[in-house]
Amino acid sequence: MPQKRVFLFGWLALAFAASVLTACQPQSSERQSSADSASPRLSVADSAPPADQVAPGDVYEYRLDNGLLVLVKVDRRAPVAVNQVWYRVGSSYEHNGITGVSHVLEHMMFKETDTLAPGEFSEIVSRYGGEQNAFTNRDYTAYFQTIAVEHLPRMFELEADRMRNLKLSPEEFKKELEVVKEERIWRTEDKPTGLAYERFMATVYMNSPYHHPVIGWMEDLNSLTLEDAADWYQRWYAPNRAIVVVVGDVDPRTVFEQVEAAFGDYEAVDLAPPKPQQETPQRGQRRVRVHGRTEQPHLYLGWKVPSLATVATEDEWQVFALDVMASVLDSGASSRFPRELVRENRIAQSAGTSYNITSRLRSTFMLSGAPAGENTLEELEEAMLSHIKRLQTELVGEDELARVKSQVLAQDVYQKDSMFYQGMVMGMLEANGIGYERADEYVDRIQAVTAEQIQQVAKIYFSDQTMTAAELLPQTDGQDKTSQEGAL
């Protein structure tokens, strides 16, 4: 199910919008993902200054011989640290027949290793007073703990242990696979909006791996084997496919030495970069209808648009203009959708936008909503599309544009108070091949967006012939759940 949009590097729900949480021509996203770098490796001493010379807020980088990348950002506000381990693998790396394997493996990572009994990992984190979790996304899988600084070395040891020493027992695999199936049932099968959004995305993308849901198709989960999970683990869970991100009251040199001690003995895994996965050009409007056990119809409209990882360098302004465009329509009570569609005209009970600027492959710009009262989905669609046409024909006013930018940037500043958020931004950008160092440019790029640029991207990417629509309708007896029409 789509989540409320948040603003680019103002992340927190952005990654979760296409994640499963436990408890133009695309450019390559394989940015320095192996140990075979042309640049000489820096020593620990050369990678960061002494502790008394470290500048809070700066990011320090160190790469082990085996390709593991370590990023450290110093934040002195509390004697705690956030430790995150990111793997460059998610559902978009999967192929037909094994969809969902990344998420199932995430569940298994909390089970048994050569030295830990099932569940002992979590018990140790709790005993140290820490918090932990993990999530699987289309483009990456991440594990994290928030812990007192003195316990960081133990967290590195635990993460290193399960990186290469996981024991995949048939009993635990069978149990967790059933847990994931149940999760799919309550998230999607028995949730009409979840099912409609899943079918919507599968219609938007034909051959892009974003066609597949992160949690996997039930038919694939039913046939998934222990061998599938073991093969996935051996292929992708390796130091040269991982990023360690630490934010907190730490000394970067000490962290680098501790990570080296925990992970340094592992060898890089020889793995060819994923082949380019380009979506087939859409040659006409597509439309899918989903019938579910609901009294409230819903509408989803989407267009394929570039992300920061896929757009050509000279066209990067487009993705920031798209991000601001989404905020013009939906960024609080004073934006156009809530003000005009919901409160003034009462066409919609709810209406929103979604756009993930940081996705590894081409993204989707989505409008979604539910009609109010006796209004129909057709009337809601007409009203939403009228706002797109308005952006194509009228420039956003100076005052409105300034207000929208202020809201976007205020949320970005607010979320930077979180150590967890700061780590998420670095990990997400690096895992998707964008580069962690680009986080700081967001404010300037948003400020530079003009009304003319918003109008230009609205004209370039939004047409009836490239639109995909999904309608969620109440189900009647004997009615099929899904029907589809339109051009492929």
Buried (B, 14 or more C-beta within 10 A) or exposed (E): BBBEBBBBBBBBBBBBBBBBEBEEEBBEBBBBBBBEEEEEEEEBEEBBBEEEEBEEEEBBBBBBEBBBBBBBBBBEEEEBBBBBBBBBBBBBBBEEEBBBBBBBBBBBBBBBBEEBEBEBBBEBBEEBEBEBBBBBBBBBBBBBBBBBBEBBBBBBBBBBBBBBEBBBEEEBBEBBBEEBBEBBEEBBBEBBBBBBBBBBBBBBBEEBBBBBBBBBBBEBBEEBEBEBBBEBBEEBBBBBBBBBBBBBBBBBBBBBBBBBEBBBEBEBBEBEEBEEBEBEEBEEBBBBBBBBEBEBBBBBBBBBBBBBBBBEEEEBBBBBBBBBBBBBBBBEEEBBBBEBBBEEEEBBBBBBBBBBBBBBBBBBBBBBBBBBEEBEBEBBBEBBBEBBEBBBEEEBEEEBBEBBBEBBBEBBEEBBEBBBBBBBBBBBBBBBBBBBEBBEEBBEBBBBBBBEBBBBBBEBBBEEEBBBBBBBBEBEEEEEBBBBEBEE
